[in-house]
Amino acid sequence: MNSLQIQFREQICDRHSQIDLYQLQELFNISAFWAKGRSIEDLGIAVANSDPVIFVCNGEQLIGFARATSDGIYRATIWDVVIHPKYRGTGLGSKLIKTILNHPRLKCVERVYVMTTCQQGFYEKIGFQPNSSTTMVLHRQSKLDSVTTEEVQLQESIVG
């Protein structure tokens, strides 16, 4: 993978004009069991309500994505970290997370949380610690109709 020329682009403002939501939908469908089937409309809303939104392209192809939400002082949560399977193990995931953590919007936040189903070890290497004492969730049935019980149980794991 050393011969790959990867353009790392940070998305801070005007998200809709800089990220291809169709490519994002495709990336989720092939790389993230927990995000399969998200609509373009819903992705647009999620991106518009997140700051920062970070993505990685190889040429014009979207190969990595992550976003965060925050109050800017006390808490932030990192969401939807995904790397195309072909590019996993290249350090892109770590670069995405470190870019988010160093973003001016999150740099001074007291606590940063991340939702993960099976990548706790990856996040621990970056400095996150398990925190089972704050794990709670409210399930809204209208959004869960297409998700299996097993997938919901897996998504309840929070590391932060």
N, C-alpha and C positions, 0 to 999 in steps of 0.2 A: 504494500500500500504506500510505500515511500514515494513512488513516482506520481501519485495523484497530486494534481494542483487543486487545492481547495481554497475557495474564496470564503472567508468568514465575514458575514455581513450582520451587523447589529441593527435591529429594527427598534427605533425609539418613538417616532411619530409618523403619522399618516400611514398607519399599518395596512389599510386596505389597498393602497397603491403599490406597496412594496412586497407583499407576500401573496403568492398565488394560492388561494384557498382550495382550488381543485387539486393542486399538488399536495397541499397539506392533508386534505381528505384521503388522497391516495397513500401518503406516507403513513397515516394512522391505520388505514385498512390493511396494509401489508406488514406493519411493524408493531402494532399495539393492540392486543386483544381487548383491552379495556376501553378502546376508543373507536372500535370498528362501527361503521354505520352512522357516524355523526353527519348531520346534514351540513351543506354549505352555509345555509342561513345561520345555524347554531354556531358553527365555527367562526363566522364573521362576528357574531355577538361576543363570543368568548375572547377573540383577539382584540376587539374594540374596547373591551373592559379590562384588559390586562396591560400592565406596564411595569417592567419591560417585557417585550416580546423579542426573543433572540432566535435567529435561524441561521443555518449553514447551507450553502449551496456549493455544488461542484459544477461549475459552469452555470447553466440555467436550471439544473436539477436540484430540487430541495432534498437534502439528505439528513438534516437534523433540525430539531425544533424544541423550544422550551419557552414557557411564559411564567409570569408571576403576578400576584396581586398583593397589595400592601396598603397599610394606613400611613406609611412613610416614616414612622417613628417607633412603634412598639412591635408590630407583627407583620410578617409577610409569609406567603405560601408559594412554593414553586409547584407548577402544574405541567402535566403533559410533556415530560421529557422523553423524547423519542429520537432514535438514530436508525437510519435505514440499515437493514441487516448486513448489507454488503460493506458497510463502513464501520461496523461495530469493532471495538478493539483498537481503534486508531487514536484514541484520546479525545475524540470530538465531544463525547458526553461530558467529560470532565471540563473541557473548555467551555461548553455551554453553561454549566453550573457555575463555574468560576466567573464567567462574564456577567451572569445574573447577580451573583453575590457582590461583585464590584461595581455594579451599576449605581449611579448616584441616587436613584430612587430607593435602593435597598441597602446601600453601604452602611448607613447609621442605624438600621433597624435592630432592635434589641434581640428578637428571636425570629428565626426563619424555619418554617416547617416545610416538609415535603411529603407528599403522598406516594407510597410505593407498595407494590404488591410482592415483588420478589427480588428487589435490588438493594436490600439493606446494606450488604457488604460494600457495594459501589459507593453509596453515600457515606458510609463510615470512613472510607479511605479519604474522603474530602473533608471530613471533620464533623459530620452529623453524628448525633448520639441517639440511641433508641429512647423513646419517651412514651411508654405505654400508659402513663397516668392521665394523659389528656385525650385519649381516644374516645370520641363519641361521634355518632352520626345520626342524622335524621333522614330517613328515606322517604322521598316523595314518589308515590306509586306511579304517577303519570309518566315519569322519566325512566322507570325501572321495568316497564312492561316487556322490553326487548332484552333485558339482561337476566342471565341465569342466577339462581341463588348462590351458586358456587362463586361466580364472578363478583357478586356483591360482597360476599364474605372476604374474598381476597382483597378487595379495595378498601376495607376498613382499617388496614394496617397503616399507621402514621409513624414516620420517622422524623424527628426534628429536634 
